[in-house]
Amino acid sequence: MYDQDADVIVIGSGGGGAVAAKELAEKGLKVLVLEAGPFYGNKKWENPNSERGGEWSSSYEDLDVGIYKKIYNSYENNMNDVVSGVFRFGPSDRRRAPWHRIMKQKGDIWQVSGVGGTTQHYWSQSPRAFPAAVDGIWPISYRELIPYYEKAEATLPVQFSPTTPKEELFYYGAKKAGWDLIPTLNVVTPGYRPNPNAILRANEHLMDPNYSMEQLHEMEGCTLRGHCVNGCTTGPTVDKIAKRSTLVSYIPLALKTGNVAIRPNSFTIKILTDHDPQGGLRATGVRFRDTWTGEIGELTAKAVVLAAGCIESPRLWLNSELPYNGWVGRGLTNHCFDWVGGVFDEKDLMSIMGLPAVYPYMGHTSGARVDIPGTGIFQVSCLSPGLMSFLTYGFSEAGYDALNPPEPGAPWNIHGRVVGPQLKELMLDYSRTMTMLLLTDDEVRYSNRVEVDPLLKDENGPIPLIHYTPSPKTLQRRDKLARYAAETLQAAGAKKIIRSDLPFAFLLHLESTMRMGFVVDTNCEAYQVKRLFIADNSVHFNGIGGPNPTLTTQALATRTADILANKYFDQPIVTA
Amino acid sequence: MHPAKSYAAIADPQTVATFRALVAAIVPNTPALAVYGAEQTAGAVDLHVDEYMIWELDHTLALMFGIELTIFPLSAPTAMLLNSGAVQFLASGQAQYAPNSSLWGTSPFAALAAADRIRVLAMLEQLNFDLGAVPPPYRDDGGFVVFIIDYLNRGTMFGFYSEWSAYGTTRLNTPTRRRLEYFPIGWRQVGYPGVSLGYRALRGFMLTIVREGGESIIV
C-alpha cells in the first residue's frame, strides 16, 4: 500500500505519545506506536505480566475491560511497588528486575512503563501552565496554546474535582488563611480552586441508596473510590474508565480510527537516520528490541515522533548517536516537591464538617489546590497507608526529626523522618491526617541533567544517569510554599504539623530535557534531525511555573501533530 | 528471579539478622500501644518486613555483565554496609547504649540498641564514616550510600503499611503468583478500610466546566 511501514512512528504511548498517535491517525495518517512496557486491558495480552502474548494491536475491539480490571486490582503494593509493581518502569515480565537508572543522591523516580505510561498512576491533574511562566519566556505564546488546551480538555475530558471531606477541610483552611476563590482555568492571580482533573464527573446516582456500590462501579462516572494513584477501575468499558489515563482516553480513540497499530513490549534502542538529498540529517525509522524474546526489529516511516519521557528521550538521542547538542538531557526541572501534613482532633473535624475524620482514602487522590503564580502550588493529596507512611514519615532530605528537631518558632512540629514508636502513634491518626503535595516553580539549571553512563548498560544500551540539585531561588520558593501549607493547616485547626522535606530528587514532574528553542524548534521538530518531532514533557521550555505538566504536554502534542501533518503530509491545520 | 519457596532460606544469617534489626528500629513491636487494640503491638518483624526488604534489594538491579544481563543482589552488601557502619559508630564513641555482646558476632548492627541503629543510619546518610571500609558497590560511592539509606526507611514503611505482609505464605513468590490471604494488619492498625469500589462521600461541587457548542464556561 505504501513503500514504508508507516507514515509516522511514535516512540512511547504515555501522556504525549498517545495524544500524537490519535491526532495523526484522525488526519488519516498511518501510525505505528512502539511501547516498551505492557498493554493492560487488551485481548491480545490476557496475562501481560507473565506471558508474551501477541505482537500488535490495531483494533478497538481488542480492548477488554475484564482483563483490565483483573490486573488493576488497586492494592497499593501490587500496583505501585517500584521494584515489582504493575506500575513500575520495567519489562512486562514481573519475574524480571526493573530497568535501572543511576541516581547518586536521595530520591526516587516515579515513572511507569506500559501503554498509557506514567498517566496510569498519575493523579489526573490537568491544570494549564501559569501564563506568566510562558509569555515572554517560551519561544511561543500562551495564547497560541489555548486552542490546543481546549481541545485536550474536551477530549480527556477535564472537569473540576468534586468536594469530598478532605477538599471541604482544605477549602475551610484556605479561606481562613486568606486565599480567594479563583474560578478560572487561566491562573493569573493567587487563590484556591478545585483541581481541574481528567476524571469523569461523579456518577449522578452515587448518593442514591437504590444503586448498590457494585452497580455504580460498573457504570460511567467517578465513584470517589480514592484509588487514582493505585489504578482506577470504575467504568463499564475500557474507554469509559473514570480516571482518564491515556490508556483509557486517547488510546481507544486512536484505535477507533483504524489507522493505528500499537506494539507493546518493544523498547526502541535506536533512531535511524539518513541524509536528505537537500542536505541534512532526517529520521527514517527506528530499531527496537522485543522485551520478551530479545529479538531486534526495524521499522521505517516518513517521520518519527519521540515521546519516551524526559529520561528516555535524551537517552535514546544519545544512544542513537544523533548529532551533538549541548542541551540534550540538560535543563531538567522537577518542581522540587515537598510534602506537608496535619493531624486533626475529632472534635474539631466535627465542628467544621460534622464528620469525625478526614477520610484521606475517599474522593480524588488530589482534589483541591492553592495556585500562586511566581511561587508554585500546594494541593491536598491523600494516599493509601503504605504510600502515605513513606511520603509523610519516611522520605526526607532532612534526616530524622528526633535527631534534628525543628528550630523554635517553626510552623511545623515535626521536620523529617519519624521512626520507632512515634511513627506508629502518628499512623494511628491516619484517618484524621490531611496531607498536601507542594509543587515549586522550579528554575531551569543547565547542570541538572540526564546523561548516559559511560560504562554501565542494560539490554537496551547505556543506562541513564540523573542529577538534580535545585537552585537557591527554587529552594526559597519551596520554603515559602511549606509555610503557606502549614498556615492553611493551622487555620483549619491541625493539632500537629509535619513537614517531610522530601528529597530534591523525588522525580515526578520531569520537564525540559529537550527544550524548545534549544533542541527542538517552535514546531517541536529537532533542529539537527529533520522529521524527528518530540512530544513529551521534555520539550517544555521550563517547569511551566509549577502546575502539573501533563495537560501542557497533551496540548503541545496536539499542536505538534497538526504541524507535522501539515508540513510533511499536506494536511491543513485545523485546531488553531 | 529466584524460585519462590526457597528464597527465604538462601539469605545468609548475618543478612537476615541485620535486616530484622533494621526494620524493628523503624517499625517496632509496641506492647504499650495494646491499649488501642491488640493488633497495635505488631511491628515490622512480626509481619516479616525484613524478608520484604531482602527480596526488594535482591531483585532491583540488573545490568549487562559481559554479554549477559545479570542480577546483582544488594541485600548482603547492604547488610555489610550497616554492620561496617555499626562498627565505626561504636569505635567513634557515639553509642548511647551498650551493645548486646551475644549478637555482636552475628551482626554488629543488630547488637546495637534500636535508637543507636537509627543513629548509625543518620551517620551513614551524612557520609560521616570511612567510605573505603564498606563493601562494593557502596565503597567510595557516597551518592549510592545516601540513596540506599533513604530507601531503607521508606521501603520498610511501604512494606509494613501496604498489603505486602497479607500475601502470607505466597509473600516471597514472584508478584503474579502472590495471593492475599487475609486483611493486612498494617491497614487494620491505621483504620484503612481497604480497597473500595466507591464511597458515598460527595459533598457538592465548588465549580463546574460546562461545554456547549465548542465553548466552555465555568459555573
Chai-1 contact restraints between the chains, C-beta under 6 A:
chainA,res_idxA,chainB,res_idxB,connection_type,confidence,min_distance_angstrom,max_distance_angstrom,comment,restraint_id
A,N49,B,T176,contact,1.0,0.0,6.0,A-B,restraint_1
A,S50,B,T176,contact,1.0,0.0,6.0,A-B,restraint_2
A,S74,B,V195,contact,1.0,0.0,6.0,A-B,restraint_3
A,Y75,B,E163,contact,1.0,0.0,6.0,A-B,restraint_4
A,E76,B,S162,contact,1.0,0.0,6.0,A-B,restraint_5
A,N77,B,S162,contact,1.0,0.0,6.0,A-B,restraint_6
A,N77,B,E163,contact,1.0,0.0,6.0,A-B,restraint_7
A,N77,B,W164,contact,1.0,0.0,6.0,A-B,restraint_8
A,V83,B,E56,contact,1.0,0.0,6.0,A-B,restraint_9
A,V83,B,H59,contact,1.0,0.0,6.0,A-B,restraint_10
A,V83,B,T60,contact,1.0,0.0,6.0,A-B,restraint_11
A,S84,B,P175,contact,1.0,0.0,6.0,A-B,restraint_12
A,R94,B,P175,contact,1.0,0.0,6.0,A-B,restraint_13
A,R94,B,T176,contact,1.0,0.0,6.0,A-B,restraint_14
A,R95,B,M1,contact,1.0,0.0,6.0,A-B,restraint_15
A,R95,B,T174,contact,1.0,0.0,6.0,A-B,restraint_16
A,A97,B,H59,contact,1.0,0.0,6.0,A-B,restraint_17
A,A97,B,A62,contact,1.0,0.0,6.0,A-B,restraint_18
A,A97,B,I71,contact,1.0,0.0,6.0,A-B,restraint_19
A,H100,B,L61,contact,1.0,0.0,6.0,A-B,restraint_20
A,M103,B,F147,contact,1.0,0.0,6.0,A-B,restraint_21
A,K104,B,G143,contact,1.0,0.0,6.0,A-B,restraint_22
A,Q105,B,G143,contact,1.0,0.0,6.0,A-B,restraint_23
A,K106,B,V146,contact,1.0,0.0,6.0,A-B,restraint_24
A,K106,B,D150,contact,1.0,0.0,6.0,A-B,restraint_25
A,A154,B,R211,contact,1.0,0.0,6.0,A-B,restraint_26
A,Q159,B,I209,contact,1.0,0.0,6.0,A-B,restraint_27
A,F160,B,L207,contact,1.0,0.0,6.0,A-B,restraint_28
A,F160,B,T208,contact,1.0,0.0,6.0,A-B,restraint_29
A,P162,B,L202,contact,1.0,0.0,6.0,A-B,restraint_30
A,P162,B,F205,contact,1.0,0.0,6.0,A-B,restraint_31
A,T163,B,R203,contact,1.0,0.0,6.0,A-B,restraint_32
A,T163,B,G204,contact,1.0,0.0,6.0,A-B,restraint_33
A,T163,B,M206,contact,1.0,0.0,6.0,A-B,restraint_34
A,T164,B,A201,contact,1.0,0.0,6.0,A-B,restraint_35
A,E168,B,R203,contact,1.0,0.0,6.0,A-B,restraint_36
A,P183,B,L207,contact,1.0,0.0,6.0,A-B,restraint_37
A,P183,B,I218,contact,1.0,0.0,6.0,A-B,restraint_38
A,P194,B,M206,contact,1.0,0.0,6.0,A-B,restraint_39
A,P194,B,L207,contact,1.0,0.0,6.0,A-B,restraint_40
A,A202,B,L202,contact,1.0,0.0,6.0,A-B,restraint_41
A,L206,B,L202,contact,1.0,0.0,6.0,A-B,restraint_42
A,M207,B,R200,contact,1.0,0.0,6.0,A-B,restraint_43
A,M207,B,L202,contact,1.0,0.0,6.0,A-B,restraint_44
A,M213,B,L197,contact,1.0,0.0,6.0,A-B,restraint_45
A,M213,B,G198,contact,1.0,0.0,6.0,A-B,restraint_46
A,L216,B,G198,contact,1.0,0.0,6.0,A-B,restraint_47
A,H217,B,L197,contact,1.0,0.0,6.0,A-B,restraint_48
A,H217,B,G198,contact,1.0,0.0,6.0,A-B,restraint_49
A,T223,B,G198,contact,1.0,0.0,6.0,A-B,restraint_50
A,L224,B,G198,contact,1.0,0.0,6.0,A-B,restraint_51
A,L224,B,Y199,contact,1.0,0.0,6.0,A-B,restraint_52
A,L224,B,A201,contact,1.0,0.0,6.0,A-B,restraint_53
A,R225,B,S196,contact,1.0,0.0,6.0,A-B,restraint_54
A,R225,B,L197,contact,1.0,0.0,6.0,A-B,restraint_55
A,R225,B,G198,contact,1.0,0.0,6.0,A-B,restraint_56
A,M362,B,Y199,contact,1.0,0.0,6.0,A-B,restraint_57
A,M362,B,A201,contact,1.0,0.0,6.0,A-B,restraint_58
A,G363,B,A201,contact,1.0,0.0,6.0,A-B,restraint_59
A,P385,B,Y161,contact,1.0,0.0,6.0,A-B,restraint_60
A,P385,B,W187,contact,1.0,0.0,6.0,A-B,restraint_61
A,P385,B,V190,contact,1.0,0.0,6.0,A-B,restraint_62
A,P385,B,Y192,contact,1.0,0.0,6.0,A-B,restraint_63
A,G386,B,F158,contact,1.0,0.0,6.0,A-B,restraint_64
A,G386,B,Y161,contact,1.0,0.0,6.0,A-B,restraint_65
A,G386,B,S162,contact,1.0,0.0,6.0,A-B,restraint_66
A,S389,B,M157,contact,1.0,0.0,6.0,A-B,restraint_67
A,S389,B,Y161,contact,1.0,0.0,6.0,A-B,restraint_68
A,F390,B,R154,contact,1.0,0.0,6.0,A-B,restraint_69
A,F390,B,M157,contact,1.0,0.0,6.0,A-B,restraint_70
A,F390,B,F158,contact,1.0,0.0,6.0,A-B,restraint_71
A,G394,B,N153,contact,1.0,0.0,6.0,A-B,restraint_72
A,G394,B,R154,contact,1.0,0.0,6.0,A-B,restraint_73
A,G394,B,M157,contact,1.0,0.0,6.0,A-B,restraint_74
A,F395,B,R154,contact,1.0,0.0,6.0,A-B,restraint_75
A,G399,B,A122,contact,1.0,0.0,6.0,A-B,restraint_76
A,Y400,B,A122,contact,1.0,0.0,6.0,A-B,restraint_77
A,L403,B,A122,contact,1.0,0.0,6.0,A-B,restraint_78
A,R417,B,N153,contact,1.0,0.0,6.0,A-B,restraint_79
A,V419,B,I26,contact,1.0,0.0,6.0,A-B,restraint_80
A,V419,B,I118,contact,1.0,0.0,6.0,A-B,restraint_81
A,G420,B,P28,contact,1.0,0.0,6.0,A-B,restraint_82
A,P421,B,T30,contact,1.0,0.0,6.0,A-B,restraint_83
A,K424,B,T30,contact,1.0,0.0,6.0,A-B,restraint_84
A,M427,B,V190,contact,1.0,0.0,6.0,A-B,restraint_85
A,Y430,B,V190,contact,1.0,0.0,6.0,A-B,restraint_86
A,S431,B,G191,contact,1.0,0.0,6.0,A-B,restraint_87
A,L456,B,L63,contact,1.0,0.0,6.0,A-B,restraint_88
A,K457,B,M64,contact,1.0,0.0,6.0,A-B,restraint_89
A,D458,B,L63,contact,1.0,0.0,6.0,A-B,restraint_90
A,E459,B,L69,contact,1.0,0.0,6.0,A-B,restraint_91
